[in-house]
Amino acid sequence: MRTNIVLNDELVREAMRYSKAKTKSAVIEEALTTLVRVRAEERRRAAYRDRLKALGQKTAGVTPRESSLTLLRRDRESR
């Protein structure tokens, strides 16, 4: 996609020092790729936290017959 934007020159220079990119376009593409990857990871972690919280709420009143240490050992040995 072709577009014209006004960028902070100092910020672009600094980004180019950190990047292996040789052009401003490549730096912007790398920055966008990084942003998407970071935000996707944040969403994934938030969803995982939500699932753990929901699971914790579901199992809050459950008492296992065996200790968690025994369960972990058995799980480890079964692999």
N, C-alpha and C positions, 0 to 999 in steps of 0.2 A: 504494500500500500504506500502510495506516495503522499507525503504531507509536508507542510512547512510549519515549524514550531520555533519559538524563541527559547533558547537554553541559556542557563547560567554558564558562561565561559569558564570560570574558575572551577566549577563543579565538573564540567566535562573534562578539563585538563587533568584534574585529580583522578577522575574515573579512568582516564586513559593511562595514567601512571600505574594503576592497579591492574589493569587489563592487558591482555596480550593483543587486543584488537588494535588495528592500525588506522581505522577510520571512525569518525563520529557515528556513522550508521551502525557499525559493528558494535561499538560500545553501547549504544541505545538498545540494540537487539539483545546483547548479553544482559543488560540491566533488566529488561522486560522478562527475559527467560528466568533470571534469578528471582525476580519478584513473584512470578507465577509459581515457581517451585517452592519458595518459602511460604507463600500464602496457602498453597495446597497442603503442605506439611502441617501448617498451623491448624487447618481445618481437620485433617486426619487425626491429629493429636486431640483436638477438642472433641471429636466424635468418639474417640477411644475413652477419654475421660468420662463422657456422658454415659457410655455403655458400662464402664466400671461402676459408676455411681448407681445406675439403675440395677445392676447385678447385686451391688452391696445392699440396696434397699430390699430387693427380692429375698436375699438370703440372710437378712438381719436377724430373724428369729430362729434360724436353723442352727442346730447344734450337731456337729459331726460325731459319729460314733467313735472315731479314732482321732488322734491328734493330727494337726496339720503337718507336723514333721513326719509322722508315719506315712501320711498320704503322699507327701512329696518324695520320700524315699522309694515308696512302691512305684510311683510314676517314673522316677529316674531309672529304676531297675528294669522296668518293662520296655525301655527303649533299646 
